Amino acid sequence: MDYLETTIIILLLLLIFSIFSNILSYVFVSFRKKESLCSFSSKSPLLFPTLIIGPISLVIGFQIFKINLIFPVHFFVGRMELIKSSIIPSLILLVSSGLLTMTYQTVSREYFFWKSKPFSLAIESLGRSPRKELFSLVFLKSLTESWSYSLPWIFGELIIVEAVFNAPGLGYNAWNLAKQRDFYGLIFILIYLSIIYFLFFGASFLLNRWLGKRLESYV
């Protein structure tokens, strides 16, 4: 299995799950009359370490559902098998990195912020639903902001997630190379991880900046 491919699949599934959690958060928040105390004004995501929830999920999966969540050890595994094996690690990463709670907090803050603006009140006075009108705005803003803030935790927990689930990705490979004191190989792995990190960070930053310019006239 290719180390880079495994890590990219886990991160892409994480992005998909974060999009779904963003949409579900918006649906839940938009039916509230006012912002709840659970959505803190400060950026304080709730973190659940992988070293706790990872082994628990392994035990529950095997003992209750009779499913082995450890990645297959053989190298010639099809891509679909690799994707299926990456689902649970990606969900664990979503929770352990704080991205899940950060998404909810950001969606709540952004929704009630823009709902209080004059253009939103004008939409409501015309008999149209601000819930529908604000969706694309809040969705993109909260998605980019939550990812930008959670990226350090995402990549920090990625190594632990891959180690717990025996996922043959860049993080797990870096862990093994460090134990073997193969510093030259470790440098190349860290370069790959740095490139992926800055690609995600750059995409979030540029999209957030573009949104900021588009929203200047609404503030």
Stockholm file with secondary structure:
# STOCKHOLM 1.0

chainA/1-219         MDYLETTIIILLLLLIFSIFSNILSYVFVSFRKKESLCSFSSKSPLLFPTLIIGPISLVIGFQIFKINLIFPVHFFVGRMELIKSSIIPSLILLVSSGLLTMTYQTVSREYFFWKSKPFSLAIESLGRSPRKELFSLVFLKSLTESWSYSLPWIFGELIIVEAVFNAPGLGYNAWNLAKQRDFYGLIFILIYLSIIYFLFFGASFLLNRWLGKRLESYV
#=GR chainA/1-219 SS CCHHHHHHHHHHHHHHHHHHHHHHHHHHHHTCSSCCTTSCSSCCCCCCCHHHHHHHHHHHHHHTSCCCCSCCSSSCCCHHHHHHHHHHHHHHHHHHTSHHHHHHHHHHHHHHHHHTSHHHHHHHHTTCCHHHHTHHHHHHHHHHHHHHHHHHHHHHHHHHHHHHTTCCSHHHHHHHHHHTTCHHHHHHHHHHHHHHHHHHHHHHHHHHHHHHHHHTTTC
#=GC SS_cons         CCHHHHHHHHHHHHHHHHHHHHHHHHHHHHTCSSCCTTSCSSCCCCCCCHHHHHHHHHHHHHHTSCCCCSCCSSSCCCHHHHHHHHHHHHHHHHHHTSHHHHHHHHHHHHHHHHHTSHHHHHHHHTTCCHHHHTHHHHHHHHHHHHHHHHHHHHHHHHHHHHHHTTCCSHHHHHHHHHHTTCHHHHHHHHHHHHHHHHHHHHHHHHHHHHHHHHHTTTC
//
